[in-house]
Amino acid sequence: MPRPAAPAAATDLRCPSPVLPPPDGPTIAGLLSPAPAPAPRGATRLWPGEPLLWSWGPWHPGEVRTVQCAHARLAAVGQCLADEVTMRHDLRQAVQDGHWERLTRWPGAYLLIVLQDDGHLTAYVDLAGQFPLYYGRHGPNTVLSTRARTAAALSGTAGRPDTAVLAAHIVCPAVPELTEGRTAYDGIRRLGGGQALRVAPSGGSTHWTYEDLAPDPGTRFEDSAAQLRSALTRAVTLRTDSAPRITSDFSGGLDSTSLAFLAARTTGRPPLDAFVYHHPGAPAGDLAHALVHAEQAPSIRLTVTRGGEDSLPYSGLPEHGSADQPDPAAAIGARQRLRLDHIARGGPGLHLTGEGGDALLAAPPSYLGDIAATAGLRRLLSDGRALARIRQLSPADVILRARRLARTPLHQAMSKLASDLDEPLDHPPRWADAVAWWPAPGPETAWLTNRARRHLAELAELAEERARSAGPASPSAPATPGTRAVLCELRTSAAVQAQFTSTARAFGIWPHAPFLDSEIVRVCTRLPLPHRIDPFTTKPLLAAALTGLVPDPVLRRRTKGDYAAENYHGARRSATQIRARLLRSPLAELGIIEPSRVIASVERAVAGLPAPFPALNRLLGADLWLTAGDSGQEQS
């Protein structure tokens, strides 16, 4: 088959890449056309001699891995833990039989990019979506990048914000169906978890879901526990074997603490340095557990990172943001930087986090709808009563909500969302409010302008039509409420980890979240949700998988760290700065929010009253993202 045409001249107006400014972080990007452009300044070819894709560094060692064989070349971007012999062998097999998706089954989590000699380029995103790909159009051609901002610059859209995406991000983050793969950049789409994109030599593209993570009703709990034990042990061992320095979070909870114990067992360089964060003025409840658990493992050296006034939420918010997409964690950036600085004092290295464990192994409230639909009344009564007692709620109300959810198809939920946007909850959503396809809009909905709210309602009506036309027997029909909630939480966790990885880069720290590895995601999601949840046991699948490898007191902890006190303390300390930022926010200039309404919620938080902190954090992250564009960073 013919190769793509030779590179175009630098003056070719179809190729804006020669004037593309260098990104502010490691990036892979390209303008895929029959006449590929020369590499922009500061960039190198992803594959030597191949003009389609460019790479900017510096990357962590092993973060971008390339192999090639006759008729194809491959790049794995992220945390691919396969050895090079396996990568090359499997690439040759895929060339011969066309089963490219086998390349997504290597250990780790990574974006896979394959270029065939006939000019077709195919990309596969890891199942959690930790390493997405952004793409758009430049005339008849496709642009793509590992950074949305670079894709926007290549597309020539000048980084225009998508106001509907920003409004949905603030108010309806648990309803991704509203914006269906759109990003905060107008015209730039996100290839997310389990999705693939193929670009033809002509520049045209198609995308699809290559793995939908549907549960397998025939899967047994015992088999899943054994597979999870093997997969987690392997995931940690492969990392400890290759990293010159490895550290871990150690909150005292199940996820990060379990990984630390696994790492301590497998590392050849004990003791393992583990870190717990504690603010003496606003304790989250983790420190006591972490100290007790660390005493059981001489191979773990626990260090306490102590917060202060300067590490509170909303402290030190910069004038301009730097995130590639709106980052809710910007509100706790001071705490993140303190933690990372503490970890980095021992030198650069790989750092384990427990991100993803809650999404895969904990019970979303909506799982009760799955129980009501599939497991029978006796199981519903047992689980509903137990969960209601734990949260001091009415068992009858919880059970009725579950039965109502089991009878509500997705299109009806979308229709209700459209009306709920006009009459939102008058309080932040509570646990019982999430016994639904998603929690109903909360008081933050009133922050939106009437125009922005109406636009979201119209998007909900369009989503209702799509869901209704799909039908229950369609291959694209939605999952059950519980499994859908798990996937939404998984995508959110992946985005959180990706942003944290970006923040940590300046400190020489490379965070890894083994729970987000595709192999572990497969194991957990294959087991139907009612089979992996027990209201009487915290994360029963993880407890069964790690019994004997992790001390029983770790696996029995039923509480999680609570950072509410820090939120209130930080809001009081930074209230003046938050008000000033809201009054000049570009979100108001774009017609998305009414600043006075947001400030009223901030005043409630200052007074110690219930306030929608997650929504406030999303709003501030969007504000910082917009000001990054105003500051001219990465603009063409």
C-alpha positions as CSV (number, residue, x, y, z in Angstrom):
1,M,0.0,0.0,0.0
2,P,1.3,3.5,-0.7
3,R,2.8,5.6,2.1
4,P,1.5,9.1,2.8
5,A,2.8,11.9,0.6
6,A,6.0,13.7,1.4
7,P,6.0,16.5,4.0
8,A,4.5,19.8,2.9
9,A,6.6,22.9,2.8
10,A,6.7,25.1,5.9
11,T,4.7,27.8,4.1
12,D,1.8,25.5,3.3
13,L,-1.2,27.3,4.8
14,R,-3.1,24.1,5.3
15,C,-0.6,23.2,8.0
16,P,-0.6,25.6,11.0
17,S,1.9,23.5,12.9
18,P,5.1,25.6,12.2
19,V,3.6,28.4,14.4
20,L,2.3,26.1,17.1
21,P,3.9,27.2,20.4
22,P,5.6,24.5,22.5
23,P,3.1,23.0,25.0
24,D,3.8,23.5,28.7
25,G,4.0,19.8,29.4
26,P,4.9,16.6,27.6
27,T,2.7,16.2,24.5
28,I,2.2,14.1,21.4
29,A,0.3,15.8,18.6
30,G,-0.2,15.8,14.9
31,L,-2.1,17.1,11.9
32,L,-3.1,14.0,10.0
33,S,-3.4,14.9,6.3
34,P,-2.1,13.6,3.0
35,A,0.6,16.2,3.3
36,P,1.9,16.1,6.9
37,A,3.5,19.3,8.2
38,P,7.1,19.6,9.3
39,A,7.7,19.3,13.0
40,P,7.1,22.5,15.1
41,R,10.0,24.0,16.9
42,G,11.1,22.0,20.0
43,A,9.4,18.8,18.8
44,T,10.8,15.5,17.7
45,R,9.1,12.8,15.6
46,L,7.3,10.2,17.7
47,W,8.7,7.6,15.3
48,P,12.0,8.4,13.6
49,G,11.5,9.2,9.9
50,E,7.7,9.2,10.2
51,P,6.2,12.7,9.7
52,L,2.6,12.3,11.1
53,L,3.1,12.7,14.9
54,W,5.4,14.9,17.0
55,S,6.5,14.6,20.6
56,W,7.5,17.2,23.1
57,G,9.2,16.3,26.4
58,P,10.5,15.8,28.9
59,W,8.6,12.5,29.6
60,H,9.2,10.2,32.6
61,P,11.5,7.3,31.6
62,G,9.3,4.7,30.1
63,E,6.3,6.9,29.8
64,V,6.4,6.8,26.0
65,R,7.4,3.4,24.6
66,T,7.7,2.6,20.8
67,V,8.2,-0.6,18.9
68,Q,7.8,-1.5,15.3
69,C,7.8,-4.4,12.9
70,A,7.2,-4.9,9.2
71,H,4.1,-2.9,8.1
72,A,3.4,-1.2,11.5
73,R,4.7,0.8,14.3
74,L,3.3,1.4,17.8
75,A,3.5,3.8,20.7
76,A,2.2,3.2,24.2
77,V,1.8,6.4,26.2
78,G,1.4,6.2,29.9
79,Q,2.1,3.2,32.1
80,C,2.6,0.2,29.8
81,L,4.2,-2.5,31.9
82,A,4.7,-5.2,29.2
83,D,8.3,-6.1,28.3
84,E,9.6,-5.2,24.9
85,V,9.7,-8.7,23.6
86,T,6.0,-9.2,24.3
87,M,5.1,-5.8,22.7
88,R,7.0,-6.6,19.5
89,H,5.6,-10.2,19.3
90,D,2.0,-9.1,19.8
91,L,2.4,-6.3,17.3
92,R,3.6,-8.8,14.7
93,Q,0.6,-11.1,15.5
94,A,-1.8,-8.2,15.2
95,V,-0.4,-7.2,11.8
96,Q,-1.0,-10.8,10.6
97,D,-4.5,-11.4,12.0
98,G,-5.9,-7.9,12.4
99,H,-6.8,-8.4,16.1
100,W,-5.4,-5.1,17.2
101,E,-7.3,-5.0,20.5
102,R,-5.1,-7.7,22.0
103,L,-2.5,-4.9,22.3
104,T,-4.8,-3.2,24.9
105,R,-4.5,-6.2,27.3
106,W,-0.9,-5.7,28.4
107,P,-0.5,-4.9,32.1
108,G,-0.7,-1.2,33.1
109,A,-2.8,1.6,31.7
110,Y,-1.8,3.5,28.5
111,L,-3.0,5.2,25.3
112,L,-2.1,3.0,22.4
113,I,-1.3,4.5,19.0
114,V,-0.7,2.2,16.0
115,L,0.4,3.4,12.5
116,Q,0.1,0.9,9.7
117,D,2.1,1.2,6.5
118,D,-1.0,1.8,4.5
119,G,-1.3,5.1,6.3
120,H,-4.2,4.2,8.7
121,L,-3.6,5.4,12.3
122,T,-5.6,3.8,15.1
123,A,-5.7,4.9,18.8
124,Y,-7.0,3.0,21.8
125,V,-7.6,4.6,25.2
126,D,-7.2,2.6,28.4
127,L,-10.4,1.3,30.0
128,A,-10.5,3.9,32.8
129,G,-9.7,6.8,30.5
130,Q,-6.7,8.0,32.5
131,F,-4.8,8.6,29.2
132,P,-7.3,10.2,26.8
133,L,-6.8,11.5,23.3
134,Y,-8.2,14.8,22.1
135,Y,-9.2,15.3,18.5
136,G,-10.9,17.7,16.1
137,R,-10.9,19.0,12.5
138,H,-8.7,21.3,10.6
139,G,-10.5,21.7,7.3
140,P,-10.9,18.2,5.9
141,N,-8.2,16.8,8.1
142,T,-8.0,15.4,11.6
143,V,-5.9,16.9,14.4
144,L,-5.1,14.9,17.5
145,S,-3.1,15.4,20.7
146,T,-2.6,14.1,24.2
147,R,-3.5,17.6,25.3
148,A,-6.8,19.3,24.5
149,R,-5.2,22.8,24.3
150,T,-2.7,21.6,21.7
151,A,-5.5,20.0,19.7
152,A,-7.4,23.3,19.8
153,A,-4.4,25.2,18.6
154,L,-3.9,22.8,15.7
155,S,-7.5,23.0,14.7
156,G,-7.4,26.8,14.4
157,T,-10.3,27.4,16.7
158,A,-8.3,29.8,18.8
159,G,-9.3,27.9,21.9
160,R,-12.9,29.0,22.1
161,P,-14.6,27.7,25.2
162,D,-17.7,25.5,24.9
163,T,-20.1,27.2,27.3
164,A,-22.5,24.3,27.5
165,V,-19.7,21.9,28.6
166,L,-18.6,24.4,31.3
167,A,-22.1,24.7,32.6
168,A,-22.7,21.0,32.7
169,H,-19.3,20.5,34.3
170,I,-20.3,22.7,37.2
171,V,-23.9,21.6,37.7
172,C,-24.3,18.1,36.2
173,P,-20.9,16.3,36.3
174,A,-22.6,12.9,36.9
175,V,-24.5,13.2,33.5
176,P,-21.8,12.9,30.8
177,E,-24.6,12.1,28.3
178,L,-25.4,15.8,28.2
179,T,-22.3,16.6,26.3
180,E,-21.2,13.2,24.8
181,G,-17.5,13.5,24.5
182,R,-17.2,17.2,24.0
183,T,-14.5,19.1,25.9
184,A,-14.2,22.6,27.3
185,Y,-12.7,23.6,23.9
186,D,-15.4,24.2,21.3
187,G,-14.9,21.7,18.4
188,I,-12.4,19.4,20.3
189,R,-13.6,16.0,21.4
190,R,-12.3,13.6,23.9
191,L,-11.6,9.9,23.1
192,G,-12.3,8.4,26.5
193,G,-12.1,5.1,28.4
194,G,-12.5,2.0,26.3
195,Q,-12.9,4.0,23.0
196,A,-10.9,3.8,19.8
197,L,-10.3,6.2,16.9
198,R,-9.2,5.4,13.4
199,V,-7.9,8.0,11.0
200,A,-7.6,7.2,7.3
201,P,-4.8,8.5,5.0
202,S,-7.3,11.0,3.6
203,G,-7.6,12.6,7.0
204,G,-11.2,11.4,7.8
205,S,-11.9,9.6,11.1
206,T,-14.3,7.2,12.8
207,H,-14.6,6.3,16.5
208,W,-16.2,3.4,18.4
209,T,-16.2,1.7,21.8
210,Y,-13.9,-1.3,21.6
211,E,-14.7,-2.6,25.1
212,D,-17.9,-1.6,27.0
213,L,-17.1,-3.2,30.4
214,A,-20.5,-5.0,30.6
215,P,-20.8,-7.3,33.6
216,D,-20.9,-11.1,33.0
217,P,-23.8,-12.7,34.9
218,G,-21.9,-16.0,35.0
219,T,-18.9,-14.6,36.9
220,R,-18.4,-16.0,40.4
221,F,-17.3,-13.9,43.4
222,E,-14.6,-16.4,44.4
223,D,-13.1,-16.4,40.9
224,S,-13.1,-12.6,40.8
225,A,-11.4,-12.3,44.2
226,A,-8.6,-14.7,43.0
227,Q,-8.2,-12.8,39.8
228,L,-8.1,-9.4,41.6
229,R,-5.5,-10.8,44.0
230,S,-3.3,-11.9,41.1
231,A,-3.8,-8.7,39.1
232,L,-3.1,-6.3,42.0
233,T,0.0,-8.2,43.1
234,R,1.3,-8.3,39.5
235,A,0.5,-4.6,39.0
236,V,2.5,-3.6,42.1
237,T,5.3,-6.0,41.6
238,L,6.0,-4.8,38.0
239,R,6.3,-1.3,39.3
240,T,8.5,-2.1,42.3
241,D,10.8,-4.2,40.1
242,S,11.4,-1.3,37.6
243,A,11.3,1.9,39.8
244,P,14.6,3.2,41.2
245,R,12.6,4.8,44.1
246,I,9.0,3.9,45.0
247,T,6.8,5.6,47.6
248,S,3.1,5.3,48.5
249,D,0.2,7.1,50.0
250,F,-0.8,5.6,53.4
251,S,-4.1,7.1,54.5
252,G,-5.0,4.2,56.8
253,G,-7.9,3.3,54.5
254,L,-8.3,0.2,52.4
255,D,-7.0,1.4,49.0
256,S,-3.7,3.2,49.4
257,T,-2.8,1.4,52.6
258,S,-3.3,-2.0,50.9
259,L,-1.1,-1.0,48.0
260,A,1.6,0.1,50.4
261,F,1.6,-3.3,52.1
262,L,1.8,-5.0,48.7
263,A,4.7,-2.8,47.7
264,A,6.5,-3.4,51.0
265,R,6.3,-7.1,50.4
266,T,7.6,-6.9,46.8
267,T,10.2,-4.1,46.9
268,G,13.8,-5.2,47.1
269,R,14.7,-1.9,48.8
270,P,12.9,-1.8,52.2
271,P,11.8,0.2,54.0
272,L,9.0,1.6,51.8
273,D,8.5,5.4,52.4
274,A,4.7,5.9,53.0
275,F,3.0,9.3,53.5
276,V,-0.2,10.3,55.3
277,Y,-1.6,13.9,55.3
278,H,-2.8,15.4,58.6
279,H,-4.0,18.9,59.4
280,P,-3.9,19.4,63.2
281,G,-6.5,22.2,63.1
282,A,-8.9,20.2,61.0
283,P,-8.2,16.5,61.3
284,A,-9.7,14.2,58.7
285,G,-9.5,11.1,60.9
286,D,-6.8,9.3,58.9
287,L,-3.7,9.7,61.1
288,A,-4.7,7.4,64.0
289,H,-5.5,4.6,61.6
290,A,-2.3,5.1,59.6
291,L,-0.1,5.1,62.8
292,V,-1.7,1.8,64.0
293,H,-1.4,0.1,60.7
294,A,2.2,1.2,60.1
295,E,3.3,-0.3,63.5
296,Q,2.4,-3.8,62.0
297,A,4.9,-3.5,59.2
298,P,8.6,-2.8,60.0
299,S,9.2,-2.6,56.2
300,I,7.0,0.6,56.0
301,R,8.5,3.9,57.2
302,L,5.6,6.3,57.7
303,T,6.0,10.0,57.4
304,V,3.3,12.5,58.4
305,T,2.8,15.5,56.2
306,R,1.3,18.2,58.5
307,G,-0.9,20.8,56.9
308,G,-1.1,24.4,58.1
309,E,-3.0,27.6,57.2
310,D,-1.2,27.9,53.8
311,S,-2.3,24.3,52.8
312,L,-6.0,24.8,53.4
313,P,-8.4,24.6,50.4
314,Y,-8.6,27.8,48.4
315,S,-5.3,29.0,49.7
316,G,-2.9,30.4,47.1
317,L,-5.1,30.2,44.1
318,P,-3.0,31.5,41.2
319,E,-4.0,34.4,39.0
320,H,-3.9,32.1,36.0
321,G,-4.5,28.4,35.7
322,S,-2.3,25.8,34.0
323,A,-4.6,22.8,33.7
324,D,-5.3,21.4,30.2
325,Q,-9.0,21.0,31.2
326,P,-11.0,22.5,34.1
327,D,-9.5,21.0,37.3
328,P,-11.6,20.8,40.4
329,A,-8.5,19.9,42.4
330,A,-7.1,23.4,41.8
331,A,-9.0,24.4,44.9
332,I,-6.8,22.0,47.0
333,G,-3.7,22.8,45.0
334,A,-1.8,24.1,48.0
335,R,-2.4,20.8,49.9
336,Q,-1.3,18.8,46.8
337,R,1.9,20.8,46.4
338,L,2.7,20.4,50.1
339,R,2.3,16.6,49.9
340,L,4.3,16.4,46.7
341,D,7.1,18.6,48.0
342,H,7.4,16.3,51.1
343,I,7.5,13.1,48.9
344,A,10.1,14.7,46.6
345,R,12.6,15.4,49.4
346,G,13.8,11.9,49.1
347,G,14.4,12.3,45.3
348,P,12.4,11.6,42.2
349,G,10.5,8.4,41.8
350,L,7.2,6.5,41.3
351,H,4.4,7.1,43.9
352,L,1.5,4.8,44.4
353,T,-2.0,6.2,45.1
354,G,-5.3,4.4,45.8
355,E,-7.3,6.4,43.2
356,G,-9.9,4.3,41.5
357,G,-10.5,1.9,44.4
358,D,-13.7,3.6,45.6
359,A,-15.1,3.8,42.1
360,L,-14.6,0.1,41.4
361,L,-15.1,-1.5,44.8
362,A,-17.5,0.7,46.8
363,A,-21.2,0.7,46.4
364,P,-22.9,3.7,44.7
365,P,-26.3,4.3,46.2
366,S,-27.9,3.6,42.8
367,Y,-26.9,-0.1,43.1
368,L,-30.1,-0.5,45.1
369,G,-31.9,-0.1,41.8
370,D,-30.0,-3.0,40.3
371,I,-30.9,-5.0,43.4
372,A,-34.6,-4.2,43.1
373,A,-34.5,-5.1,39.4
374,T,-32.5,-8.4,39.5
375,A,-31.9,-9.8,43.0
376,G,-35.4,-10.0,44.5
377,L,-37.4,-8.4,47.3
378,R,-35.6,-10.2,50.2
379,R,-32.2,-8.9,49.1
380,L,-33.5,-5.4,48.6
381,L,-35.1,-5.4,52.1
382,S,-31.9,-6.6,53.7
383,D,-29.6,-4.2,51.9
384,G,-32.0,-1.2,52.1
385,R,-32.6,-1.6,55.8
386,A,-28.9,-2.0,56.6
387,L,-27.8,1.0,54.6
388,A,-30.6,3.1,56.0
389,R,-29.6,2.3,59.6
390,I,-26.0,3.1,58.9
391,R,-27.0,6.6,57.6
392,Q,-29.9,7.1,60.0
393,L,-32.4,7.3,57.2
394,S,-35.9,5.9,56.8
395,P,-35.7,2.3,55.5
396,A,-39.1,2.7,53.8
397,D,-37.9,5.8,52.0
398,V,-34.7,4.1,50.8
399,I,-36.5,1.0,49.6
400,L,-39.2,3.0,47.8
401,R,-36.5,5.0,46.0
402,A,-34.8,1.8,44.9
403,R,-38.0,0.3,43.6
404,R,-38.9,3.5,41.8
405,L,-35.4,3.6,40.2
406,A,-35.8,0.0,39.0
407,R,-38.9,1.1,37.1
408,T,-37.4,4.3,35.6
409,P,-35.7,4.0,32.2
410,L,-32.9,6.3,31.3
411,H,-35.0,8.4,28.9
412,Q,-37.5,9.2,31.7
413,A,-34.6,10.2,34.0
414,M,-33.4,12.6,31.3
415,S,-36.9,14.1,31.0
416,K,-37.0,14.6,34.8
417,L,-33.5,16.2,34.7
418,A,-34.8,18.8,32.2
419,S,-37.5,19.8,34.7
420,D,-35.3,19.5,37.8
421,L,-33.0,22.2,36.3
422,D,-35.9,24.6,36.8
423,E,-36.6,23.4,40.4
424,P,-33.4,22.1,41.9
425,L,-32.8,20.8,45.4
426,D,-32.5,23.4,48.1
427,H,-29.7,21.5,49.7
428,P,-26.5,19.7,48.6
429,P,-27.5,16.2,47.4
430,R,-27.5,13.7,50.2
431,W,-26.8,9.9,50.0
432,A,-30.5,9.1,49.5
433,D,-30.8,11.6,46.6
434,A,-28.2,9.4,44.7
435,V,-30.5,6.4,44.7
436,A,-31.3,7.5,41.2
437,W,-29.6,7.5,37.8
438,W,-27.7,10.5,39.2
439,P,-28.3,12.9,42.1
440,A,-30.8,15.6,41.2
441,P,-29.3,19.1,40.6
442,G,-28.5,20.9,43.8
443,P,-28.6,24.5,44.9
444,E,-25.6,25.3,42.7
445,T,-28.0,25.2,39.8
446,A,-29.2,28.6,40.9
447,W,-25.7,29.9,40.1
448,L,-26.4,29.6,36.4
449,T,-27.9,32.3,34.3
450,N,-31.4,31.5,33.0
451,R,-29.9,31.1,29.5
452,A,-27.3,28.6,30.6
453,R,-29.9,26.6,32.6
454,R,-32.2,26.6,29.6
455,H,-29.4,25.3,27.4
456,L,-28.7,22.4,29.8
457,A,-32.4,21.5,29.8
458,E,-32.4,21.4,26.0
459,L,-29.3,19.1,26.1
460,A,-31.2,16.9,28.5
461,E,-34.2,16.8,26.1
462,L,-31.8,15.8,23.3
463,A,-30.3,13.1,25.5
464,E,-33.8,11.8,26.3
465,E,-34.5,11.4,22.5
466,R,-31.2,9.5,22.0
467,A,-31.9,7.2,25.0
468,R,-35.5,6.6,23.8
469,S,-34.5,5.8,20.3
470,A,-31.7,3.3,21.5
471,G,-34.3,1.0,23.1
472,P,-33.7,-1.6,25.8
473,A,-32.5,-4.3,23.3
474,S,-30.1,-2.0,21.4
475,P,-26.3,-2.8,21.8
476,S,-25.9,0.9,22.7
477,A,-28.6,0.7,25.4
478,P,-27.5,2.1,28.7
479,A,-26.2,0.0,31.6
480,T,-28.2,-0.4,34.8
481,P,-28.2,2.6,37.1
482,G,-25.6,1.1,39.4
483,T,-23.2,-0.1,36.7
484,R,-23.6,3.2,34.9
485,A,-22.7,5.1,38.2
486,V,-19.6,2.9,38.6
487,L,-18.4,3.8,35.1
488,C,-19.0,7.5,35.7
489,E,-17.1,7.4,39.0
490,L,-14.3,5.4,37.2
491,R,-14.0,8.1,34.5
492,T,-13.9,10.8,37.2
493,S,-11.2,9.0,39.1
494,A,-9.2,8.6,36.0
495,A,-9.4,12.4,35.3
496,V,-8.5,13.2,38.9
497,Q,-5.4,10.9,38.6
498,A,-4.4,12.5,35.3
499,Q,-4.5,16.0,36.7
500,F,-2.6,14.9,39.8
501,T,0.1,13.3,37.6
502,S,0.4,16.6,35.7
503,T,0.8,18.6,39.0
504,A,3.4,16.1,40.3
505,R,5.6,16.3,37.2
506,A,7.2,19.5,38.4
507,F,8.3,17.7,41.5
508,G,9.9,14.8,39.7
509,I,7.2,12.5,41.1
510,W,5.3,10.0,38.8
511,P,2.0,9.0,40.5
512,H,0.7,5.5,39.6
513,A,-2.8,4.3,40.5
514,P,-2.8,0.4,40.0
515,F,-6.6,0.3,40.6
516,L,-7.0,2.1,37.3
517,D,-5.0,-0.5,35.3
518,S,-7.1,-1.9,32.6
519,E,-6.6,-5.5,33.8
520,I,-7.9,-4.6,37.3
521,V,-10.8,-2.6,35.8
522,R,-11.8,-5.7,33.8
523,V,-11.7,-8.0,36.7
524,C,-13.9,-5.7,38.9
525,T,-16.5,-4.7,36.3
526,R,-16.9,-8.2,35.0
527,L,-18.5,-9.2,38.3
528,P,-22.1,-8.0,38.4
529,L,-22.5,-5.2,40.9
530,P,-25.0,-7.0,43.3
531,H,-22.5,-9.8,43.6
532,R,-19.6,-7.5,44.6
533,I,-21.4,-5.4,47.2
534,D,-22.3,-6.2,50.8
535,P,-23.6,-3.4,53.1
536,F,-22.2,-5.3,56.0
537,T,-18.6,-5.4,54.7
538,T,-16.5,-2.6,53.3
539,K,-15.4,-3.4,49.8
540,P,-15.9,-7.2,50.2
541,L,-14.2,-8.1,46.9
542,L,-11.0,-6.3,47.9
543,A,-11.1,-7.8,51.4
544,A,-11.5,-11.3,49.9
545,A,-8.7,-10.7,47.4
546,L,-6.1,-9.4,49.8
547,T,-6.8,-11.6,52.9
548,G,-3.4,-12.9,54.0
549,L,-1.4,-10.2,52.1
550,V,-2.7,-7.2,54.0
551,P,-3.4,-7.1,57.8
552,D,-7.0,-7.7,58.7
553,P,-7.5,-4.4,60.6
554,V,-6.8,-2.5,57.3
555,L,-9.4,-4.5,55.5
556,R,-12.0,-4.0,58.2
557,R,-11.8,-0.2,58.4
558,R,-15.3,1.2,57.6
559,T,-14.7,4.9,57.7
560,K,-13.0,7.3,55.3
561,G,-11.1,10.5,55.9
562,D,-13.5,13.5,56.1
563,Y,-12.1,16.8,54.8
564,A,-15.2,18.9,55.5
565,A,-13.6,20.8,58.4
566,E,-10.7,21.8,56.1
567,N,-13.2,23.0,53.5
568,Y,-15.0,25.3,55.9
569,H,-11.8,26.5,57.5
570,G,-10.3,27.3,54.0
571,A,-13.5,29.0,52.8
572,R,-13.5,31.3,55.8
573,R,-9.8,32.1,55.4
574,S,-10.0,32.8,51.7
575,A,-13.5,34.3,51.4
576,T,-12.3,37.7,50.4
577,Q,-10.1,36.3,47.6
578,I,-12.9,34.0,46.4
579,R,-15.4,36.9,46.2
580,A,-13.0,39.0,44.3
581,R,-12.3,36.2,41.8
582,L,-16.0,35.5,41.3
583,L,-16.8,39.2,40.6
584,R,-14.4,39.3,37.7
585,S,-14.8,35.7,36.5
586,P,-14.9,35.1,32.8
587,L,-17.7,32.6,33.5
588,A,-19.9,35.6,34.1
589,E,-18.7,37.3,30.9
590,L,-19.6,34.2,29.0
591,G,-23.1,34.2,30.4
592,I,-22.7,31.0,32.4
593,I,-23.0,32.2,36.0
594,E,-24.5,35.0,38.1
595,P,-21.6,35.9,40.5
596,S,-23.8,37.2,43.2
597,R,-25.6,33.9,43.5
598,V,-22.3,32.0,43.9
599,I,-21.1,34.5,46.5
600,A,-24.3,33.9,48.5
601,S,-23.3,30.2,48.7
602,V,-19.8,31.2,49.8
603,E,-21.3,33.3,52.6
604,R,-23.2,30.3,53.8
605,A,-20.0,28.3,53.9
606,V,-18.3,31.1,55.8
607,A,-21.2,30.9,58.3
608,G,-20.7,27.2,58.7
609,L,-24.0,26.3,56.9
610,P,-24.3,23.5,54.4
611,A,-22.7,24.5,51.1
612,P,-22.0,22.7,47.8
613,F,-18.2,22.6,48.1
614,P,-17.7,20.1,45.2
615,A,-19.6,22.4,42.8
616,L,-17.7,25.4,44.1
617,N,-14.4,23.6,43.4
618,R,-15.6,22.7,39.9
619,L,-16.5,26.3,39.2
620,L,-13.2,27.7,40.5
621,G,-11.4,25.1,38.4
622,A,-13.3,26.3,35.3
623,D,-12.5,29.9,36.2
624,L,-8.8,29.1,36.4
625,W,-8.9,27.2,33.2
626,L,-10.4,30.2,31.4
627,T,-7.9,32.6,32.8
628,A,-5.1,30.4,31.6
629,G,-6.5,31.0,28.1
630,D,-6.6,34.7,28.7
631,S,-3.0,34.7,29.9
632,G,-1.9,33.5,26.5
633,Q,-0.5,30.1,27.5
634,E,-0.2,27.7,24.6
635,Q,-2.1,30.0,22.3
636,S,-1.4,30.0,18.6
